[in-house]
Amino acid sequence: MTKNQINRAIKHLGLEIVGRRGDGYFYFCDLQEGNQVGESVLVCYLNQCTLGEWVQWAEGAKND
């Protein structure tokens, strides 16, 4: 699982994933304004979630 794979899957939501491996969290940013959207996802590694789960997290963040 890579950031590029996740970002391609959530691009239609106008979001991108931000964070570094091992920091313990990732979050979504609005592609137009660069602001954080929704809550952080508390995982150390991207592969701790499936691609479908990342899309669900992004959809939830967008709806917050």
Contact map, one row per residue, 1 for C-alpha under 8 A:
1110110000000000000000000000000000000000000001100110000000000000
1111110000000000000000000000000000000000000001100000000000000000
1111111000000000100000000000000000000000000001000000000000000000
0111111100000000000000000000000000000000000000000000000000000000
1111111110000000000000000000000000000000000000000010000000000000
1111111111000001100000000000000000000000000000000010011000000000
0011111111100011100000000000000000000000000000000000000000000000
0001111111100000000000000000000000000000000000000000000000000000
0000111111110000000000000000000000000000000000000010001000000000
0000011111111111000000000000000000000000000000000000001001000000
0000001111111111000000000000000000000000000000000000000000000000
0000000011111110000000000000000000000000000000000000000000000000
0000000001111110000000000000000000000000000000000000000001100100
0000000001111111000000000000011100000000000000000000000000000000
0000001001111111100000000001111000000000000000000000000001000000
0000011001100111110000000001111000000000000000000000000000000000
0010011000000011111000000111100000000000000000000000000000000000
0000000000000001111100000111100000000000000000000000000000000000
0000000000000000111110101110000000000000000000000000000000000000
0000000000000000011111101100000000000000000000000000000000000000
0000000000000000001111110000000000000000000111000000000000000000
0000000000000000000111111000000000000000000110000000000000000000
0000000000000000001111111000000000000000000100000000000000000000
0000000000000000000011111100000000000000011110000000000000000000
0000000000000000001101111110000000000001111100000000000000000000
0000000000000000111100011111000000000001111000000000000000000000
0000000000000000111000001111100000011111100000000000000000000000
0000000000000011110000000111110000011101000000000000000001001000
0000000000000011110000000011111001111000000000000000000000000000
0000000000000111000000000001111111111000000000000000000000000000
0000000000000111000000000000111111000000000000000000000000000000
0000000000000100000000000000011111000000000000000000000000000000
0000000000000000000000000000011111100000000000000000000000000000
0000000000000000000000000000111111110000000000000000000000000000
0000000000000000000000000000110011111000000000000000000000000000
0000000000000000000000000011110001111100000000000000000000000000
0000000000000000000000000011110000111110000000000000000000001101
0000000000000000000000000011000000011111000000000000000000011101
0000000000000000000000000010000000001111100000000000000000001000
0000000000000000000000001111000000000111110000000000000000000000
0000000000000000000000001110000000000011111000000000000010000000
0000000000000000000000011100000000000001111100000000000000000000
0000000000000000000000011100000000000000111111010000000000000000
0000000000000000000011111000000000000000011111010000000000000000
0000000000000000000011010000000000000000001111110000000000000000
1110000000000000000010000000000000000000001111111000000000000000
1100000000000000000000000000000000000000000011111100000000000000
0000000000000000000000000000000000000000001111111100000000000000
0000000000000000000000000000000000000000000001111111110000000000
1000000000000000000000000000000000000000000000111111110000000000
1000110010000000000000000000000000000000000000001111111000000000
0000000000000000000000000000000000000000000000001111111100000000
0000000000000000000000000000000000000000000000001111111110000000
0000010000000000000000000000000000000000000000001111111111000000
0000010011000000000000000000000000000000000000000011111111100000
0000000000000000000000000000000000000000000000000001111111110000
0000000000000000000000000000000000000000100000000000111111111000
0000000001001010000000000001000000000000000000000000011111111100
0000000000001000000000000000000000000000000000000000001111111110
0000000000000000000000000000000000000100000000000000000111111111
0000000000000000000000000001000000001110000000000000000011111111
0000000000001000000000000000000000001100000000000000000001111111
0000000000000000000000000000000000000000000000000000000000111111
0000000000000000000000000000000000001100000000000000000000011111
